[in-house]
Amino acid sequence: MNPRVLTAKYTGNHQLLLTFKNGEVKQFDFSAYLNYPVYEPLNNENFCKKVKAIDGIVQWDGDVDFDPDTLYLESKPLQSLVQA
């Protein structure tokens, strides 16, 4: 099981800054998910800003969420983003 999310912050342009319970800080780009109907609300910037980390899960208004394993596996460590 991968670490769960401790904090989540929307940074704009469909990007989340995530801090995981193991101390890792990573960035998750969810733009590839926007064509799926369940994620359609995330096309609205104001809606995106309502992101919360609750019990290790990133969610918006209890209706839209991402699996914690997806977040961990598909996000990029900040250090590697700086080097890229």
JOTA-V718827 format. One line per field, one symbol per residue. phi: phi as a letter, one per 20 degrees, with the letter a starting at -180 (. if undefined). A space follows every 10 residues. Layout:
BEGIN
phi: ???
END
This chain:
BEGIN
phi: .efeeeccce dnlmcdedde fenfdcdded ffefeegfeg gffegffgfe fbdclndebc lmdcbcfgff gffeedgfff ffff
END
